[in-house]
Amino acid sequence: MKKTIALILARGGSKGITNKNIKNFCGLPLIGWSILQAKRAKGISDVWLSSDDEKILKTAEKFGAKIIRRPKKLSTATANADEGYIHAFNFIENNFYKIDIVVALQATSPIRESKDLKAALKKFKDNHFDSMFSSCLAEDMLLWKKSRNNLSSVNYDF
């Protein structure tokens, strides 16, 4: 049985913001947003998160994601994301089921809604696409401020 999954790559060891993937972002850990959006999106059967970091993996499990322990060599600052995706695909298909469609979500881009994922999947299937990429025109520069372990918006009401 093939499935449509969401897959999030979230490595540890960020140089810019320590532990950024589990920092509080508007009330939730950053990765929590992507996990919940994917879990609530009609058409996505499972949400998987791949990481080399135990704190990230535990946080992902708390939000209902299935986890994949990624090797450190695939989680460096210079590692190719494609290798992380291939590792995840192989892990899932060798241990669980065949994948039909993958919705790859950036953990660091949480400003989306479940209905956006549902609409994208519909468009993808209706048009028989082999791949699809979403983006938007940045009309504004969204600013954030960091205080201790919290990020809050400066010029955007999330």
C-alpha positions, 0 to 999 in steps of 0.5 A: 500500500502506497501512502502520501507522507509529509517529511521534515528534515531538522538537523541539530547543530545550528550555528546561527541559532542554537537549537533553533528547531525546538525554540519557542516560536509563537507558542510552539517549538518551531518544528511543532508548527510543521508537524501539526499543519501536516497532521491536520492536512487532509490527504497526508497519511503520516508525518515523518521527521528525520534528525540526528538530534535526540531533543529534536526527535523527542519533541517531534514525537510529542507532536505526533511525528514518526521519527527517523534517526539520521546519521551524523554524516548526513547532518552536517552544515555542509551535508546535502539535503538530498542525501537526508531525503534519500536516507529517510525514503529508504528507511520508510520503504525498507521498514514500513511501506512504499511511498507514493507522494512526499510533501517535503516541509521546511521546519524553518518556514512555518507560516502556512496552514493545513488548508494550503497543504491540502490545496497543493496536494489536490493541484498536484494530483489533478494536474498529474504533476511529477513535482511541485514547489511552493513559494510566495512573493515577499512583499514585506520583511518580517522581523522577529526578536529573540529573548532567552528561548523565545522568538516573537514577531516584531512587525507581524501578528501571527 
